[in-house]
Amino acid sequence: MKINTLISSAVIAAMTLSGFVQAETFSLWARSDDSEFMPKLVDAFNAKSKDKVELQLVPTNEVVQKYAIAAAGGSAPDALSLDLIYTPAFSQAGQLKDLTKFAKSLPYYDKLSKAHLSAGTYDGKIYGMPFSGDASVLVWNKDLFKKAGLDPNKPPKNWAEIRADAKAVSALGPNTYGYYFSGNCGGCNIFTFMPLVWASGGQLLTDGGKKVTVDTPQMKAAIRFYQGMVLDHLVPDGSKTDSGSNFFAAFAGNNIGISPAGSFAIGALNNQYPNLDYGVTYIPGENGGTSSFAGGDNIIVSAGTSNKKMSAIESFIKFAYSLEGQKILAKNGSLPVRSDIAKQALKGLDPRYQIAAKAMAEGRTPYTPLFNDLINSTNGPWITMLNRAFFAKNKNEVTKAIHVAQSKMQSIVDNAN
């Protein structure tokens, strides 16, 4: 037995030295929102690696449920590029492989997006690693600023300036509005409204997602800021019912002065509306300061994935983190997730991406395994509160809406623990 073992070991060693170790192919799912960059990244990796990736794009609104069913039934893909907000839920369910050792072995570990890693960490272990990046920013229409007598190169830096600029643009005439937001979209508003609160010193969740902090002076002030612009007709009426379908298109219509958006809008505006002159800046707090929602995807590995395939998955992740990989991502709509090479990855691209990259590096991501129930649900307490309060006719309605949301959200959290 010992002789056979020695022979086998020698054969394996010889095969390794000769480059004949069997290549591995692993399955990877990604949401369709990643269709611009993911196939290109996979193709580049497959072209130069002995290991291969089999990519399947899944409709964005189906990927969470489809993965949950597959994981429960033992047919999950080896790996998945998942909206980072859902990483805590799958980590808690025990459906993901622990990536802590691999993640911390990387020499640039401390340069990876902290918001992504925070969302990917559960019970002290890393289950999701940064993959693609997005950030919330404020965009403004420079042509409309000029027409309104404003400095087109001076973006607003606090709420008072946003309101003043929005009022000036709205005064240009009918069908021109100073500000726009999707008033009936929970995901849109956690992404673009919550940074107003964060930048003002407020929170949404604390204590690892166990304490809801909606009923705060900062939240109330931010909601009343939006409510005031609605009451002054600086926001079009269609905002109230927009569940996200007009999130990007409204600003592209060239009749909106200012709108919060995602960094994805930079490439979309450049490609689809090349004549639109716009600027990109940070989302400010009431009296200054800035904040952003750090979005994008974490890459996760299914708990049942074989150890044989882990080396291939690790090679793919390392390729994505390389300068070549980060450039591929950057050129095709994703912000870099490595801060130490972000400028190099974005070199030669629209300089407005640099603002978005800085916003993401300093951004936040709410941590909760209950993100869908609390935030993304179309009838959930978050969007119910915001829609009711943003379009309320008096201040008392705002206070009531906040109190109800605080109670309902905390109840959801308490019942889950």
Secondary structure by P-SEA (a helix, b strand, c coil): caaaaaaaaaaaaaaaaacccbbbbbbbbbcccccccaaaaaaaaaacccccccccccccccaaaaaaaaaaaccccccccccccaaaaaaaacccccaaaaaaaccccccccaaaaaaacccccccccccbbbbbbbbbbaaaaaaaccccccccccaaaaaaaaaaaaaccccccccccccccaaaaaacaaaaaaaaccccccccccccccccaaaaaaaaaaaaaaaacccccccccccccccccccccccccbbbbccaaaaaaaaccccccccccccccccccccccbbbbbbbbcccccccaaaaaaaaaaaaacaaaaaaaaacccccccccccccccccccaaaaaaaaaaaabbbbbcccccccccccccaaaaaaaaaaacccaaaaaaaaaaaaaaaaaaaaaac
